[in-house]
C-alpha cells in the first residue's frame, strides 16, 4: 500500500512540483509552490484509490486534515522528504533541506511542512522551522506538527501565520 502511495506521490511531484534527489537516489524531497489553495483535482481521488485501494479513505482524511491547517499565503510546501534507512543519520536529509532553503532564501520565500514524528520535528527546528500545535486525524492516530520557516525580515524569521479561518482546533 505505501509503495503504491509513494509512487503516486512521486508522479504528482514530477508533474506538478519540484523533485530534488541525491545523485545516488538515496534521498528525495518533493516540493510544491503554493501561491493559493490548489483547486481540487477530480483525478486525485481515482489515482489515490488506484494506488492505495481500500486505504484510500484514510489518505483522503490526512489530505483534508493537512489542507485545513495549511497556511493561506505564498510559500513552498515540502510535501515529502525521505532518506534510505540504510544511510540515515549521515546528513542527507539536511543536505536536501539546505539545497532547497538556499533557493527559497534567495527569493525570501517561506516554507511549510508537516512533521510526522518528534525526531523529524526536531530536525526541522534545527533548520529554522517553528512547530505549530500538533494535529491528529483520529483520537488514536499519530500526531503531525505543522511547521513554518518564515521569511527573513531584518535577519529575523517571520512567525507562524494565522490559522486557516475554516479550521477549528479541537477542544
N, C-alpha and C positions, 0 to 999 in steps of 0.2 A: 504494500500500500504506500509506504513512504517513498520507495523508489519511483513509482509512477507519479506521485505527487511532485517530487523534486524535478523529475524530467519535465513535467508540465510547467513548473515554475521557471525552469531554465529556458524553455521555449518561449514563454511570455517575456522573460527578461531580454532575450536576444531580439525579440520582435519589437518591444516597447520601451526598453530601458537600456542600461549600460551594464555589461558583464565584465568584471575585472577578474583575471586569473593569474596565478603564478605561472612561470614558464613551464614548470613540470606538472602543472594542473593539480597540485596538492591543496590549493586554496582557491576559493571563489567568493566573489561578492557581487550581488545583484542590486543595482541602484535604479531608482526612478526619479525623474524630476516631477515635482508636484507643485504646479503653479495654480492649480484649482482642484476641486474634488473631481476625480475622473468619473465620466458617465458610466453607468452600468453596461457591461458587455453581455448581451444575451448568450453568446457562445461560451462565456466563462462557466456557467452552470453545467453545460454539456461537457466541456473539457475537464472540469473537476470531477464530474460523475464518471467519465471515462477513465480518468487517472486513478481515482480512489474507490470507485464502486460504492458499496454500502456505507462507507465512511464519509462520503461527500457532505452530508448534513453537518457533521462535526467541523469540517473545514469551513463550511459556509458560516457557521456560528462564530468561529475565530475571525473570519473576514469581517463580519458585521461588528464584532467587538472592537477590532482594531480600527475600523473605519470610524466608529462612533467617537473614538478618542483622538483621532488623527488631527493634527493642527491644520487650521484653515488659512495658512499663509504660505507664500512660496518657500520651498525648501527642497533638499534632496532627501529621498527616503531610502534607507538601507533596508531592503526587504529581507535579504538573506546574506549571511556570511557563514562559510563553512571551511574547515580545515580537516584534511585526512587525519583520523585519530592516530595513525602511526607516526605522524610528525607534529602533533600538537605540542604546545609549550616551547616552541622554538622561535616565536615571534612572527610567524607567517600571517596570522590574523591582524596583528598590529601593523605589519608592513602593508597589508591591503588597505587598512584604515588610513594609514599615513599617506599613501598614494592618493586616495580619494580626497582626503582632507586638504592636501596641497592645492588641488584644483578648486575645491569649494572655497577655501580661504582666499584664493586669488579673485574669486567673484564675490567674496563676502556673503556667501550663501549658507544659511543654517542647514542642519541635518537632523533627521528624526529616525528613530528605530524603536523596536520593541525587544527588550532583553527577555530571554526565555528562562534564565536561571540566575541565581545570585552571583555565580562566578563570572558569567558574561557581563552582568550589570556592573560589577566592579571593574572589569577590563575596560568597558566603555567609559566609565567615570574617569579612568586614567587618561583617556583620550579627549577629555573635555565635555563629556555628556553629563547632563543633570537628569536624575531619575525623578519621575512623577510618581504619584500613588499607584500601587500595583492594581492590576485588574485581573479578574478570573472569569472564564467563560461559564463555569458552573461552581457550585459550592465545593465540589470535590476535585475540581480541575486545578492544574498548576497555575501559579501566578505569573503574570507578564508585567514588565515595567516599561511604560512609555518613557523614552529618553530623548532629550533635546540637546543639541550642540548649537548654541546660538551664534548670531553674527558678532563679530568683533566691533565694539564701539569704544574707541579710545583705549584699546588694549584690554577691555573687559567684555566678556561674552554676555549677550542679552539673555535674559531669563526665560524660563519655560513660558510659552504663550498661553493665553487663557484657554480653557477647555472649549470644545465644540459646544455651542449653545444648546444642541439637542441631547447632549449627554447628561444624564443624572447619575451622580455617584450613589451606589447602594448605601442604605443606612443600616 
